Amino acid sequence: MPTPAHTIQDVITALDQIIRTCEEEGSRQAYFAVLYKAMTEAVRDAILAGHFEDGPRMEKLDVLFAQRYLDAWQHYRQGLPVTNSWKAAFEAAAGHNLIVLQHLILGINAHINLDLGIAAALTAPGDEITALQKDFEKINDIIAALADTMQAKLERICWPMRLIRRVMKSREKAVLDFSIGKAREGAWANASALAQIEGAAALAYIEAMDKAVSVIAHRVARPRTRISTLLLPFIQWWEPRETERIIELLKQPA
């Protein structure tokens, strides 16, 4: 097993390795890893700029948050158990029937809806969670910026993605009924609850979270709405066929 990350730079180094491995294997798992690396670099820059009230605490949160993804990625490759939420995202990457946006949302779904609340509770257990809220909301603003970054990159990959931007009712509402805003609110609610419990109660709570998040993953991977039925095949037809080309475009600045 790779050495656990201790700093944000360790996280970025680990993400670079995941991206390189996925590029060599032509794996769609790189799509989320590329996006997540950009987000991690933005958090690092915000910490260095003194954007947070407690920079060291936010680095601890970011590392714990990232470690859940790094562990899930390694465990899945080794055939070890992973959460249902990450299993859904990784299994989808092996198929050819999803558009790039769906792969990205599956990763965001597992990482924000499940991992973020858990990492926050570990960072600030008990009553310490209250003092974390302001900085938590600031880091969430950075995460929310993924929506705009994602859209810009996807429009570069596939011009019909502009159609999706036009049919979105608001910036806060993401495609396929996935709301980053709601995910952020849910992550804080889960963090607040988890910070006050431990042991079997905490494990049961996380299991219930994972079950709920995996339901969202199923809906993202198999949307039933009329507009998705019409748009998704059209968008997929326009996307590059080469996984390596999509990774290259995602790595370019927005």
N, C-alpha and C positions, 0 to 999 in steps of 0.2 A: 504494500500500500504506500502511496506517496506520503511524504511528510505533511502533516496538517499545516494550513496557512496560519501565520501569526501576525502578519501585517497586510495592508492593502496591496503593497507591491508583491507580496507572495501570491495573493489572489490573482493579480494581473498576470504574473508569470505562469500560474497554473492554467488560466484561461487561454493564454497563448499556446500552451502545449495541447490543450483540448482542440483548439481551432486547427493547429497543424495536423494533429492526428485525423481529424474529420476531413480535412482537405486531402490528405493522402488516401483516405478510404472512400472519398466521395460521399460522405455522410451528411444528411440534412440536419443532423444534430448541431452542426456548426452554425446554423442560422441564429438560434437563440444565443449561443455562446458569443458570437460576434456582437450582437446587440447588448448583451450583458457586460461585456468588456468595456464598451463605450460608457455605459452607465456607471460602472465601477470607477473608471477614470474621472468621470464628472464628480463623483462623491469625493474621491481623493483630492481633486483640485479645490473643492469647496472646503474641505477640512484645512488644507494648507492656506487658504485665503481667510481663515478665521470666521467662516460663515456660521458655524455652530457654537452654541454656548459651551459645550464640552467636547472638544475635538477628540481627545483620547477615547472617550466613551463611544463616540460615533464610529471611530475606527474599529473598536471592539465589536460594535453592532454589525458593521459592514462585513467584518471577517467571519463572524458567526453565521451571518446571513448567507454569505457566499459558500461557506464550508458545507452547508446543507446541499447545495447544488453540486459542488465538487464531489462530495461523498456519493450522492445519488448517481452521478455520471459514472464514477468508478465502479460502484457496486453493480450497476446494471450491466456493464461490460463483463464483469466477472461472474455473472449469473447469481449474484446475491440478492436478497430481498430489498426492494425499494418501496416507497410509498405508492399507493395507487395513482396519485396525481402525477408523479414523475414517470411511472410505468406507462401511463397513457401517452405522455409526451414523447417518450423515447420509442415506444412501439410505432407511433404514427410516423416517426422519421424514417422508418424502414419501408413505408409504403409510397406509392406514386400518385395517390388520389387526392392529396391536399395541396392547396396553394401555399405559397410562402407565408402569407399572413396567418394562416391557420397554425402553422408550425410555431411562429413567434408567439401567438396568443396562448398556445398550449404551454409554452415555457413560462410566460409571464403569469399565467393562471396558477401553475404549481408553485412558482417562487414567491409571488406576492400573497396570494390567497392562503397558502399553507405555511411557507417557510418564514415569511417576514414576521408574523406574530410570534412564532416560536422563538426566533432569534432575539426579538425585542424583550421577551419575558426572561430569557437567559441573561441578557445584558443588564436588566434592571429588575431583579426579583422583588417580590413583596411590595412594600410601599415606595420603593425606589422608582417604580414605574411612572409615578406621577411626574417626577422631575424630568423624565425622558420625553414627555409629550411634545414640547415645543420643537426640540431637535428632530423628533420622529416625524413631525409634520413637514419640517424642512427637507429631510431626506426623501420624504414622499413626494415633494414638489419635483425633485430631480427624477424620481421614478416616473412621475406623471408626464414628464417631458419626453418619455419614450414614445408616447402616442404621436407627437409631431415628428420625431426622428424616424419612427417606423414608417409613417405615411410618406415622408420625403424619399426614403430609400426604396420603398415599394413602388412608388410612381416611376422611379428611375428603372427599376427592373421590368415593370409592366405598365404601359401607359393607361390601360383601362382601369387601373386602380384609382385614377382621378374620378371615375364615376362613383366609386364608393365614398370618396370624400364629399361629393355633391349630395349623395342621398343620406349622409349622416345628419341627424337632426341637431346635434350640437357637438362642440369639441370634446365635451366631457364624456360623450357616449361613443364607445369604440364599436368597431364592426362586429357583426354576428352576436349582437346583444351582450357583448362583454364590456363592462364599464370599469375602467381603471379607477375612477373616482370611488365607486362602490367597493372595489377591492381594497383600496387604501383605508376606507372607513372600517371595513371588516377586519383588516389586519390589526388595527389599533384595538378594536373591541376584543379580539382574540388575545392580543398581548396583555391587555388589562386583566382578563379572566385568568389566563395562564400564570401570570405573575403571582397570583394569590393561592395557587394550588400546587401540589407536587405529588410525586409518587404515582400510585395507581390512578388517582383522579386525573392527574395531568395526562397520563398516557391515554386514558379513555377519552378525554377531551380532544386530544390530537387525532385519535382514531376517528372520532366523529367529524372533525374538520376535514380530514383526508377523504372521507366518504363523500362529504358535500362537494368538495373541490373536484373530485373525480367525476361527479355528475356533470359539473360545468364542462369538464374536459370532453366528456362524451358528446355534449351538445355542440361544442366548438368543432369537433371532428366530424360530426354528422348533423349539421344544421337542418332544420325542417322548415324554415321560413320560405315563403314564396320567392322573395327577392334573392336569397342565397341560392336557391335552386336554379334561378335564371342566370345569376352573375358568375357563380364560381366556375362552372365549366368554361365560360367565355374567357374569364381571367386566366385560368390554367392553360388554355390554348395559346395565349399570348406570352406566357412566361418562358424564359429560356429553358431548354431541355437539359442543359448541362448544370449539374449541381455546383461544379467548380466555378462557373460563370456567375451564378447567383451569390456564392460566398464572396467572390471578388467585388461584386457591386455593393454588397452589404458592408464590406470593410471600408469602402470609400467614404469620405466625409459627406454628411448630409448637405 
